[in-house]
Amino acid sequence: MSHWIGATLFVVGFLILVQSFQLVEKSKKTTAMGGRSLDIIRSSQLSEEEKESLLQKNAKDLFGLFFILAFGGIVSVILPLGLLWLAEKLGWLSLDAVFKTLLSPVFLILSTILAVVVLFVKPSQTQKTWQQSNGEASSQVQASNFSGLDRALYYLAFNTSTAQIALADMEDSMFAKELSSCRIERPVFITALPRAGTTLLLECFDSTPEFATHCYRDMPFVLIPCLWDRFSKSFQKNIESQERAHGDGMQVTPDSPEALEEVVWKTFWKRHYHKDRIIPWENETDREFEDFFRSHMRKIIMLRKQVDAEGVRYVSKNNLNIARTKLLNQLFPDSIMIIPFRDPFNHTASLLKQHRNFLRIHQEDSFASDYMRAIGHYDFGKNLCPVDFDSWFDKRESKEADSLAFWLEYWVASYRHLLAQRSNFLNFLNYDAFCENPEHGLRILAEVVDSSHPETLMASATSIHHPRPKDIDTSMVSSSLLEEVNLIYEQLKEKSLN
């Protein structure tokens, strides 16, 4: 462990000295002055005497900057090395072991993250970054406005999952004492097809001190939430809420709950994610994943729980959990699964609208597509990958997703699969009835999850409003499909909690 401490002290010392000498700012200034010198040489409006005078002044300034950069760079390396040399002489560590640690892939990734955060990501920039990536960005500001450094930080996170898994083990050791008091008891999993009301239900649970979930601040290093929380705290700011990209009126802030759990699943179960579809989970086991997932859930509880709060429970909203309900029940026999459903025609019309919306967003900027894919959102747009329940995808009549019939077929396949399970751990919730009488619906939910703060959960009722139903044109949908949709909808209402 001493070599990790020594390597960390070297990097921290180096970054402190780089900041003290303002080397990043001075290197930018040097580049800018070089550009100005070229502009002077090319200018047709300056006389030769004026050019010579200005170039001489620039040369003096550049010489001074080069001296500071050279001196500062040498001191920034030599001084931390000198301290490590002294520590070796005192028998505290081995320089060879420290150098091996500095060059190890895991430490290089970690130190790169720290360097980017400390040297390049400023508070104002971080505020702008969140405003442009708040789960799916605001409808006015899209990912195309990300700076190069913003994108570099996100791409670093997107492409280092293996290193982050290794860092998560170190995270387990660093926070072992705090994590030991966090237990995985009666977790709540909210899942359904998108646009079924899962986000609103998650916000209701998140409003109580009893439940803990992911939030936007966990991005982009979702797999190492504790380390990222420590690194990012220095530049976190309070930001006003704004509407998310769906254009559905839902307001979000960096502390708003968000569906990030899928990042864990896609890291360990790559074989289920095909180019055009997602394959449902059967009776499968992966001990490494199980251990990681349980530890990850404890970390989210640790980060979100209030001081001295006892019995905090994990809650997640993850639409793709509909593809692994049996596996979740197998892993967590005491878990509660909430599956909302809506009027199928209004629901699928909303799905179609959002698919078209995100097709446009992804077309305008590929980074928006990369971002959504990285956090496991395969619901819409360029990244659309439906869950292939019971091989419906190859049997479908509607081949193109830009039609209401396609989404109705997907709706039928999804809820027919869930109904066929006939499992008492699946709790179907009529979302339309829930919104019409939220006090009643929240009271039922509080009973189902055995909430220790039912009054706090029910206080969310005042913020729940029933979405206005719309007239949906089904003239292009076959009568057989319409009949099957209505049949499944009736079966769902019969099994509903409310």
N, C-alpha and C positions, 0 to 999 in steps of 0.2 A: 504493500500500500504506500510505502514511503516514496517509491518511484513515481506513482500517480500524483502524489502531493507535490513532489519536486517539479514534475512536468507542468502541472497546473500553475504553480508559482512562477515558473519561467514565462508561460504564456500571459498570465495576468500582469506580471511585471513589465513585459515587453509592451503590452497594450497600454498600460498606464503611461509609460515613457513616450510612446508614439503620440498619445493624446497630449501629453505635457508639452512636447516639442511642436505640436500641431502639424505633424508631418503630412497627414492626408490633405489638410487644407493648403499647405505650402506646395505639395506636388500638383494639386489642381491649379494653383496660381502659376506655377512654372509652365504648365501646359498652355494656359491661357496667354501668358506673356509671349511664348513662342509663336502662337497664332497671331498675336498683335504685331510681332516683328515681321511676319510674312505679309501682313496687310500693309505695313509701312513700305516694304520693299516694292510691292505691287501697285501702290497708290500712284495715280496720275495727277493728283491734285497737289502733291507736296514737291517742293524743290529738292535738289540733291543735298543742299546744305541742311534743310529741315529733316530730311530722312536720316542723314548722318548723326545729327544731334539727338534725335529721338532713339535711334538704334544704340547709340553710346549709353544713353540713360537706361534703356532696357537691358543692355549687357551688364551694367553694374548691378542692377536689381537681380538679374538672373544669377550672377556670380554669388551674391549674398545668399540667395535661396539655395543654390547648389551646396554651399558650405554648410548651411543649417541642416539640409537633408542628409548630407554625408555624415556630419558630426552626430546629428540626432540618431541616425540609423545605427551607427557604430555603438553609441552609448546605450541605445535601447536593447542591443544584443549583449554587449560586453558586461554591463552591470548585472543583469539577472544571472548570466553565466558565472560571474565572479561570486555571487551569493551561493550558487549551487556548489561551486568549487570549495568554498569555505565550509558548507554543510557536509561535503564529503570528507574534508580534513577532520571535522569533528565527529565523524563516524555516524552521521545521521542518515546518509543515503549513498547510493552508488551512481556516479555520473553515467556509466555505461547503461545501467538499467533505466535511467531517466531518458537518455537519448533513444533507446529502443522504444520506450513508451511514446516519446514525441513523434516517432516515425510510424507508429502502429496505425492501421486504418481507422480503428474506432476513435483514437485520440485526435487524429487529423480531422475527422468529421466534426467532432465535438468542438475542437478549437477553432475550426472554420466558422461554425455557427456563432460562437462567441465573438470572433473577430468581426463578422458581418454586423452583428447586433451592436457591438460597442462602437465600431469605427464609422459605420455607414448609416445605420437606421436611427434617425433622429425622432424625437417625440412627434413633431409635426408631420413627419413623413409616415410614421406608424399610424397616426390618426387617419391620414389620407388612405393608407393601404387598407385599413379595416373598412372604411367607407366604400371602397371599391370592391371589397371581397366579402361583404358581410353575409356569407352563406350563399348568396347568389347575386350580390351587388344590388344597388338601388336601380330602379328602372331608368333613371337618368344617367347614372355613372356606371360604366361597364369596365371590364378587365382591361380593355385597350388603353386605359389611362394609367396602368401600372408603370412605374419607372423600371429601368433595367435592373436596378438593385432589388426592387420589390420582387420582380420575377425570379431573379437569381436565388433569393432566399426561399421562395416557394418551390422552385424546381429542385433545389438542394434537398428540401424535405421530401418531395415527391419521389426522388430517386435514391434515397438512402435508407430504405426500410430495413435492410439486413443489418446495417450499422446501428440503426435505432433500436432494433431488438436486442442487440448486444449491450447497448447503453441502458436499456430498460432493466437488465440484470443488475447493473451497477446502481441504478435508481432504487431497486429493491433493497440493496444493502444500505444505501445512504439514508433512506427514509424508513428503515425497518421498524424503529420504535413507534413512529406515528402510524404506520400501516398496521401494526399489530392490534390496534384498537378498532380497526375498521373491519366489520364482518359482512359477509355476503348472505343476507337473510331476506327471504321473501322479495326478491327483486321483481320489478314490474316492467314488462316489455309491451310497448304500444306499437302495433304493426297493422298494416293494411296496404292496399294500393294507395299511391299518392293521391292527394286531394280528397281524402276521406275524413279529414278532421284530426289527423294524428298530431299535427303541430299544436293545435289549440288544446288538446288533451294534455300534451306534454307541458305546456305552459301552466295549466291548472295544477299539475302535480309539483312543478318546479316552484310554485308560489308558496309552498309550505316548507318549513325547516326539516321536515321528515325525509325529503327525497333529494337525491343528488344526481346530476346528469352532466353531460358535456355541454360546453358553451363555446361561442365563437372564439373566445380568447385561447382556446386549446389549439387553434390552427397557427402555423401549419405543421408543427411537430406533435401530432396527435399521439404517436406511440410512446413518447416520453413526456407525458404531461407535467410531471413534477419538476423535472429539470428545465423544461421550457418556461414553466411558471416562474421559477427563480430567475432565469435569464431575462425574461420580458417585463418583470415587474418595474424595473427602473424607468421604462419609457411608456408604461400604460397610462392612458388618460381617460377621463370620463367624456363620453361622446353622446350627443343627443341621438335619440332614436330616429329611425327613418324607415320608409317602406321597403320591403324586400322586392326582388325582381319579379315575383309572380304577379304583382299588380293587384293583390287581393286585399290590400289595406292593412295587412299585418305589419306591425312596427317591431324593429329589432335594434338591439344595442350589442356591444361586445360581450355583455354578460347574459344575453338572451340564450336560452337553451337551444341546442342545434343537434342535428342528426350526424354525428361523426363516428359512431360505433362501427360502421361498415369498414372503416380503414383497417381495423383489426382483422375482421373476417377476410377481406380480400388479400391481406398480407400472407395469411396462412393457408387459404383454400383456393389458390390460383386455378386449380383444375376445374372449378365450378364456373369460372367466368370465361365464356366463349365469346367469339367476336360478335355474334348476333343474338346471343341469348344467355341466360343464366340457368344452370342445371340445379334443380332442387336437391337438398341434402336428404340422405336416407339414414340408415343406422350406421353412421360412421364415427370413428374415434380418432382423435389426434391429441395425445397427452400434452405435447408441447404447447399447442394452442390452448387447451383447457387451463393449464397452469398460468399461461400469459394472460388470458382473458380474465381469470379470477383476480390476478394481481392488478390488472388494469382497472377493473371495477373498484377495487379498494382504493386505488390512487384517485379516482374521480370522487369517491366519497370523502377522502381525506382533504382534497382541495376545496370541495364545496361546502362541507359541513361547518356550521357555526361553532364558535368557541364553546367547549364543554357540552356540545350536543351529543346525545346518546341515541342509539338505535337508528342512525341515518341509513336509508335504504337506496339502492341503486335503481334508477328508472331510465329507460331509453325509449326514444322513438326511432325506429329503423324499419322503413318500408320493406326492405328485403328479408326481414325476419319471417315474413309469411312463407318463405321458401324453406324454413328450418324450424318450424314450431315443435315438431317431435323431438328434434335434437336438443332444443333449449329446455324442454321439459325433462329430458333425460339428464342433462347437465345440472339443472336446478329444479328438482322435484317440488320445491315449495314456492316456485315462481308463479306470478299471476300474469296472464296474457290478455290484453285488451285489444279487440279487433273491431274498430268502427266500420260502419257501412252507411252508404247514402242511397237516395233514389238513384238507380243506375243510369238513368238518362241524363240527369243533371251532372252526375259524377263523371261519366265518360265524356260529356261535352266539355267539362272543365279540363279533363286530361288532354283532349285533342287541342284545346286552346293553348295550354301550356307547352305542349309539344311543338306547336308552330312558333310560339314565343321564343323558346330556346333554340329552335333551328335558326332563327334570325340572329340571336345573340351569338351562337357558336360560329355562324357564318361570318359575322363581323370581326370576331377575334378568336383565334384558335386557343389562346391562353384560357379563355373562359371555359372552353371544352375540356382542356387539360385539367383545369382546377376542379371541375365537377367530377371528372373521371377519377381524379386522385383521391377525393373524399368518398368515393363509392356511390355517387348519385348517377345511376344509369336509367333514370326515369323518363327523360325527355330528350329531344333534340338529337344532335349528332351522336350522342353516346347511348341512345336508346337500346337497351338490352332487356327485353321482357323475360320474366321467369317462365320457363317452359314446363308448366304444370301438365303432367300426364300427356306429354308430347303434343300439346295442342298447336304448337307453333307451326309445325310442318303440315298439320291438317287444316289450318285456317282457310276460310274462303276469301277473306280480305287480305291481300298481300301487302298493301301499302298502309303505313301508319297514319297517313294524312286522310283518314276517313273515320267517321263515327263508328262504322261497323267493326273496324279493327279493334277499337278500344272496347266495344261491347263484347266481342269475342274474348278479349283478354280478361275483362271483368267476370264473365261467365266461368272461364277456366280457373281463375283465382279463387273465387268464392265457392265454386262447386268442389274444388279440391279441399278447402278448409271445412266445408260442411260434411264431406265424406269421412273426415277423421273421427267424428262422433266422440270427441274427447271432452271430458268435463273441465279440462284446464283452459279451454278456449272460451273466452267471454265476449260474445258479440254485442255490440252497442249500436243501437239505431241513432245515428248522429243527427238526423233531422228531428226526431222526437226529443233528443237531448237538448238541442238548441231551442226548441219550442218551450221546454220546461226545464231550464238548467238547474234550478234548485233540486228538483226531483232526481235528475240525472246524476248530479254530483253526490247526492245523498246515497244513491245506489252504488256509485263508484267507491265512495268511502267505505261502505260495508264490504264490498267485494275485495278490496285490497286490505281491509282491516286497518284503516288509517288511525294513527294515534292522535291526529290533529284534524278531525273531520270538519270542525267549524272553520278552520283556515282554508281547507279545500273548498268548502261550500261558499266562501267569500268571493270566489272567482266568478260566481254566477252573474254578477252585475256587468261583467265585461263580455258576456257571451250573447251574440245576436244571431238570429236565424237568417241564413243566406236566402235571398229571394229566389224562388224557383223560376226557371225560364221555359219558354215554349221551345221544345227541341224538335227539329225536323227529322223524322225517322222514315221518311218516304223511300229512302234508298237502302233501308235495312230489310232483310228478308223476314217473312212472317214467322218462319221456324225459329230464327234467332230471337225475335221479339218475344215469342212464346216462352223460350227457354230463360230469357232474362227475367220475365215476370214471375216464372215459377221459382227460380232461385231467390228472387227478392222476397217472395212470400215466405219461403222457408227461413230466410234470415230473420224476418220480422217475428216469426214464431219462436225462434231461439233467442231473441234479443233480451238483454237484461232489463230494458225499460219498455 
